[in-house]
Amino acid sequence: MKKIVILISLLFSAVAHSALPILGDPQSGKYLGNLNANPYDQNSVSNPYGEFGSPYSQDSINNPYATNPPVIFYPDEYDY
């Protein structure tokens, strides 16, 4: 339940940004999925069968055995 409350509050804070926030590993910079509520998006953290939403995936925020918490990136804030 705590994860859901945190995700909802993060999604509301992202409304001011034009691009969807993404999750990444703060140490390696590895992409860890889109932070959205679409269970059909293959890159969404809300897709229980996808790489980034499954509780069994090593790269999922829903994996209870994760040891390195992800950080949120807003792609429109960076000039590449």
ChimeraX commands (.cxc) that place a marker at each C-alpha (Angstrom):
marker #1 position 0.00,0.00,0.00 radius 0.5
marker #1 position 2.88,2.36,0.80 radius 0.5
marker #1 position 4.32,1.92,-2.72 radius 0.5
marker #1 position 0.95,2.82,-4.25 radius 0.5
marker #1 position 0.64,6.00,-2.20 radius 0.5
marker #1 position 4.18,7.04,-3.12 radius 0.5
marker #1 position 3.62,6.33,-6.81 radius 0.5
marker #1 position 0.34,8.28,-6.86 radius 0.5
marker #1 position 1.94,11.29,-5.19 radius 0.5
marker #1 position 4.84,11.15,-7.64 radius 0.5
marker #1 position 2.48,10.98,-10.59 radius 0.5
marker #1 position 0.59,14.06,-9.40 radius 0.5
marker #1 position 3.85,15.94,-8.98 radius 0.5
marker #1 position 4.75,15.03,-12.55 radius 0.5
marker #1 position 1.72,16.81,-14.03 radius 0.5
marker #1 position 3.74,20.00,-14.53 radius 0.5
marker #1 position 6.21,18.16,-16.78 radius 0.5
marker #1 position 5.46,17.52,-20.44 radius 0.5
marker #1 position 7.33,14.19,-20.75 radius 0.5
marker #1 position 6.54,11.09,-18.73 radius 0.5
marker #1 position 8.94,10.52,-15.88 radius 0.5
marker #1 position 11.20,7.49,-16.14 radius 0.5
marker #1 position 12.99,5.46,-13.50 radius 0.5
marker #1 position 16.70,4.82,-13.54 radius 0.5
marker #1 position 19.44,3.26,-11.47 radius 0.5
marker #1 position 21.30,6.11,-9.76 radius 0.5
marker #1 position 24.61,4.23,-9.81 radius 0.5
marker #1 position 24.71,2.99,-13.40 radius 0.5
marker #1 position 22.10,5.21,-15.07 radius 0.5
marker #1 position 20.32,2.09,-16.38 radius 0.5
marker #1 position 16.74,2.67,-17.61 radius 0.5
marker #1 position 14.18,1.01,-15.31 radius 0.5
marker #1 position 10.85,1.79,-16.95 radius 0.5
marker #1 position 8.21,4.46,-17.46 radius 0.5
marker #1 position 6.43,5.81,-14.42 radius 0.5
marker #1 position 2.83,5.58,-15.61 radius 0.5
marker #1 position -0.32,3.66,-14.74 radius 0.5
marker #1 position -0.80,1.87,-18.07 radius 0.5
marker #1 position -0.83,-1.90,-17.42 radius 0.5
marker #1 position -0.55,-2.58,-21.17 radius 0.5
marker #1 position 2.57,-0.47,-21.81 radius 0.5
marker #1 position 5.48,-2.93,-22.05 radius 0.5
marker #1 position 7.81,-0.39,-20.39 radius 0.5
marker #1 position 5.41,0.67,-17.63 radius 0.5
marker #1 position 6.11,-0.08,-13.98 radius 0.5
marker #1 position 2.36,-0.85,-13.75 radius 0.5
marker #1 position 2.52,-3.78,-16.19 radius 0.5
marker #1 position 2.61,-6.88,-13.94 radius 0.5
marker #1 position 3.88,-9.01,-16.82 radius 0.5
marker #1 position 6.50,-6.59,-18.13 radius 0.5
marker #1 position 10.20,-6.35,-17.36 radius 0.5
marker #1 position 9.76,-3.21,-15.25 radius 0.5
marker #1 position 6.52,-4.09,-13.43 radius 0.5
marker #1 position 6.80,-7.79,-12.66 radius 0.5
marker #1 position 7.57,-8.67,-9.03 radius 0.5
marker #1 position 9.96,-11.33,-10.33 radius 0.5
marker #1 position 12.03,-9.17,-12.66 radius 0.5
marker #1 position 15.47,-8.04,-11.51 radius 0.5
marker #1 position 14.82,-4.59,-13.05 radius 0.5
marker #1 position 11.39,-4.02,-11.50 radius 0.5
marker #1 position 10.53,-1.60,-8.70 radius 0.5
marker #1 position 7.93,-4.18,-7.62 radius 0.5
marker #1 position 10.61,-6.76,-6.79 radius 0.5
marker #1 position 10.60,-7.03,-2.97 radius 0.5
marker #1 position 14.27,-8.07,-2.94 radius 0.5
marker #1 position 15.64,-4.97,-4.65 radius 0.5
marker #1 position 18.65,-3.47,-2.90 radius 0.5
marker #1 position 19.29,-0.35,-4.97 radius 0.5
marker #1 position 16.29,2.02,-5.11 radius 0.5
marker #1 position 15.66,3.81,-8.42 radius 0.5
marker #1 position 15.48,7.56,-8.95 radius 0.5
marker #1 position 12.98,9.50,-11.05 radius 0.5
marker #1 position 14.16,11.37,-14.14 radius 0.5
marker #1 position 12.13,13.90,-16.12 radius 0.5
marker #1 position 13.51,13.72,-19.70 radius 0.5
marker #1 position 12.32,17.24,-20.62 radius 0.5
marker #1 position 14.57,18.77,-17.95 radius 0.5
marker #1 position 17.80,17.75,-19.66 radius 0.5
marker #1 position 19.37,19.18,-22.79 radius 0.5
marker #1 position 21.07,16.45,-24.80 radius 0.5
marker link #1:1,2 radius 0.2
marker link #1:2,3 radius 0.2
marker link #1:3,4 radius 0.2
marker link #1:4,5 radius 0.2
marker link #1:5,6 radius 0.2
marker link #1:6,7 radius 0.2
marker link #1:7,8 radius 0.2
marker link #1:8,9 radius 0.2
marker link #1:9,10 radius 0.2
marker link #1:10,11 radius 0.2
marker link #1:11,12 radius 0.2
marker link #1:12,13 radius 0.2
marker link #1:13,14 radius 0.2
marker link #1:14,15 radius 0.2
marker link #1:15,16 radius 0.2
marker link #1:16,17 radius 0.2
marker link #1:17,18 radius 0.2
marker link #1:18,19 radius 0.2
marker link #1:19,20 radius 0.2
marker link #1:20,21 radius 0.2
marker link #1:21,22 radius 0.2
marker link #1:22,23 radius 0.2
marker link #1:23,24 radius 0.2
marker link #1:24,25 radius 0.2
marker link #1:25,26 radius 0.2
marker link #1:26,27 radius 0.2
marker link #1:27,28 radius 0.2
marker link #1:28,29 radius 0.2
marker link #1:29,30 radius 0.2
marker link #1:30,31 radius 0.2
marker link #1:31,32 radius 0.2
marker link #1:32,33 radius 0.2
marker link #1:33,34 radius 0.2
marker link #1:34,35 radius 0.2
marker link #1:35,36 radius 0.2
marker link #1:36,37 radius 0.2
marker link #1:37,38 radius 0.2
marker link #1:38,39 radius 0.2
marker link #1:39,40 radius 0.2
marker link #1:40,41 radius 0.2
marker link #1:41,42 radius 0.2
marker link #1:42,43 radius 0.2
marker link #1:43,44 radius 0.2
marker link #1:44,45 radius 0.2
marker link #1:45,46 radius 0.2
marker link #1:46,47 radius 0.2
marker link #1:47,48 radius 0.2
marker link #1:48,49 radius 0.2
marker link #1:49,50 radius 0.2
marker link #1:50,51 radius 0.2
marker link #1:51,52 radius 0.2
marker link #1:52,53 radius 0.2
marker link #1:53,54 radius 0.2
marker link #1:54,55 radius 0.2
marker link #1:55,56 radius 0.2
marker link #1:56,57 radius 0.2
marker link #1:57,58 radius 0.2
marker link #1:58,59 radius 0.2
marker link #1:59,60 radius 0.2
marker link #1:60,61 radius 0.2
marker link #1:61,62 radius 0.2
marker link #1:62,63 radius 0.2
marker link #1:63,64 radius 0.2
marker link #1:64,65 radius 0.2
marker link #1:65,66 radius 0.2
marker link #1:66,67 radius 0.2
marker link #1:67,68 radius 0.2
marker link #1:68,69 radius 0.2
marker link #1:69,70 radius 0.2
marker link #1:70,71 radius 0.2
marker link #1:71,72 radius 0.2
marker link #1:72,73 radius 0.2
marker link #1:73,74 radius 0.2
marker link #1:74,75 radius 0.2
marker link #1:75,76 radius 0.2
marker link #1:76,77 radius 0.2
marker link #1:77,78 radius 0.2
marker link #1:78,79 radius 0.2
marker link #1:79,80 radius 0.2
view
